């Protein structure tokens, strides 16, 4: 299947995809700040440069897009139809890097929280659950714990 836009247009479109300050990240930042939590952003001295770092709780927070980070079983984890080999390799590298960073953070004594984009899109009313996760002693948590199911009209 051919791309519907030329290479220059596609390159421009891809260059506009942000890695920091994304809408999902901003939702989490505003919520946590409103709850009184203080955090540092994108600490380069920690593996993976976590999106938010709550040093007081020794917690590194990553806000992951389901597509880019391959949220297992999620509706948003689709496979592009063009350049399949490129995308498979790209996604494998992303997941391997995420796994390595999480393991390294845990080895350094940090707890890790992954906030998935689908939870922010479809379960925002449950964002208060982040508070209990922050206060817990679990060293690795994904929120939501399972991909959010999208209800469609029949």
C-alpha positions as CSV (number, residue, x, y, z in Angstrom):
1,X,0.0,0.0,0.0
2,X,1.4,3.4,-1.0
3,X,1.5,6.4,1.3
4,X,-1.2,9.0,0.6
5,X,1.3,11.9,1.0
6,X,4.7,12.5,-0.5
7,X,7.9,11.8,1.4
8,X,8.6,15.5,2.2
9,X,5.1,16.0,3.6
10,X,5.3,12.8,5.7
11,X,8.7,13.9,7.0
12,X,7.2,17.2,8.0
13,X,4.2,15.5,9.7
14,X,6.5,13.1,11.7
15,X,8.7,16.0,12.8
16,X,5.7,17.6,14.5
17,X,5.3,14.6,16.9
18,X,6.4,15.8,20.2
19,X,8.3,13.8,22.8
20,X,7.8,16.2,25.7
21,X,4.9,18.4,26.8
22,X,2.4,16.1,25.1
23,X,-1.3,16.4,25.9
24,X,-1.3,13.2,28.0
25,X,1.8,14.3,29.9
26,X,0.2,17.7,30.5
27,X,-2.9,16.1,31.9
28,X,-0.8,14.1,34.4
29,X,1.3,17.1,35.3
30,X,-1.7,19.3,36.0
31,X,-3.4,16.7,38.0
32,X,-0.4,15.9,40.2
33,X,0.4,19.6,40.7
34,X,-3.2,20.3,41.7
35,X,-2.9,17.5,44.3
36,X,0.1,19.2,45.8
37,X,2.8,16.9,44.4
38,X,6.0,18.5,43.2
39,X,8.2,16.9,40.6
40,X,11.1,17.5,38.3
41,X,10.7,17.1,34.5
42,X,12.7,14.9,32.2
43,X,15.7,14.2,34.5
44,X,18.5,13.4,32.1
45,X,20.6,11.8,34.8
46,X,18.1,9.0,35.2
47,X,17.7,6.1,32.8
48,X,15.1,6.9,30.1
49,X,14.8,10.6,31.3
50,X,11.4,10.0,33.0
51,X,8.7,12.4,32.1
52,X,8.1,13.3,35.8
53,X,10.3,12.5,38.8
54,X,8.8,12.6,42.3
55,X,12.1,12.5,44.3
56,X,10.3,12.6,47.7
57,X,8.6,9.3,46.8
58,X,11.5,7.9,44.8
59,X,9.1,7.5,41.8
60,X,9.9,7.9,38.1
61,X,6.8,8.4,36.0
62,X,6.6,7.7,32.2
63,X,3.6,8.9,30.2
64,X,3.5,6.5,27.3
65,X,1.6,6.7,24.1
66,X,0.0,3.3,23.4
67,X,1.1,3.4,19.7
68,X,4.8,4.2,20.2
69,X,5.4,2.1,23.3
70,X,3.2,-0.9,22.2
71,X,0.6,-1.1,25.1
72,X,-0.1,-4.8,24.9
73,X,-3.7,-5.5,23.8
74,X,-4.6,-1.9,23.4
75,X,-6.8,-0.6,20.6
76,X,-4.3,2.2,19.8
77,X,-1.4,-0.3,19.3
78,X,-2.0,-0.6,15.6
79,X,0.4,-1.7,12.9
80,X,1.1,0.6,10.0
81,X,0.4,-1.0,6.6
82,X,3.4,0.5,4.8
83,X,7.1,-0.2,5.5
84,X,6.1,-3.0,7.9
85,X,9.7,-4.2,8.4
86,X,10.8,-0.6,9.4
87,X,7.9,-0.3,11.9
88,X,8.4,-3.7,13.5
89,X,12.0,-3.0,14.1
90,X,11.2,0.6,15.4
91,X,8.7,-0.8,17.9
92,X,11.0,-3.6,19.0
93,X,13.7,-1.1,19.7
94,X,11.3,1.2,21.6
95,X,10.0,-1.7,23.8
96,X,13.5,-3.0,24.5
97,X,14.7,0.4,25.5
98,X,11.7,0.9,27.8
99,X,12.3,-2.5,29.5
100,X,16.0,-1.7,29.9
101,X,15.3,1.7,31.4
102,X,12.7,0.4,33.8
103,X,15.0,-2.4,35.0
104,X,17.9,0.1,35.5
105,X,15.7,2.5,37.4
106,X,14.5,-0.4,39.7
107,X,18.2,-1.5,40.2
108,X,19.0,2.1,41.3
109,X,16.2,1.9,43.9
110,X,13.6,3.9,42.0
111,X,9.9,2.9,41.7
112,X,8.4,3.2,38.2
113,X,4.9,4.2,37.2
114,X,3.8,3.9,33.5
115,X,0.7,6.0,32.7
116,X,-0.8,4.8,29.4
117,X,-2.4,7.3,27.0
118,X,-5.6,5.2,26.6
119,X,-6.3,5.6,30.4
120,X,-6.1,9.3,30.0
121,X,-8.4,9.3,26.9
122,X,-11.0,6.9,28.3
123,X,-10.7,6.6,32.1
124,X,-9.8,10.1,33.1
125,X,-12.4,10.0,35.8
126,X,-10.2,7.4,37.5
127,X,-7.0,9.5,37.5
128,X,-7.4,9.9,41.3
129,X,-6.0,6.3,41.5
130,X,-2.6,7.8,40.8
131,X,-2.6,9.2,44.3
132,X,-2.7,5.8,45.9
133,X,-0.1,4.4,43.5
134,X,2.3,7.2,44.5
135,X,1.8,6.5,48.2
136,X,2.1,2.7,47.7
137,X,5.3,0.7,48.1
138,X,5.0,-1.1,44.7
139,X,8.2,-0.8,42.6
140,X,6.4,-1.1,39.2
141,X,2.9,-0.1,38.3
142,X,1.1,0.4,35.0
143,X,-2.0,2.6,35.0
144,X,-4.5,1.6,33.8
145,X,-3.4,-2.0,34.6
146,X,-5.2,-3.2,31.5
147,X,-5.9,-1.4,28.2
148,X,-9.1,0.5,28.3
149,X,-11.8,-1.0,26.1
150,X,-13.4,1.4,23.6
151,X,-17.2,1.0,23.5
152,X,-18.6,1.3,20.0
153,X,-22.2,1.8,19.1
154,X,-23.8,-1.1,17.4
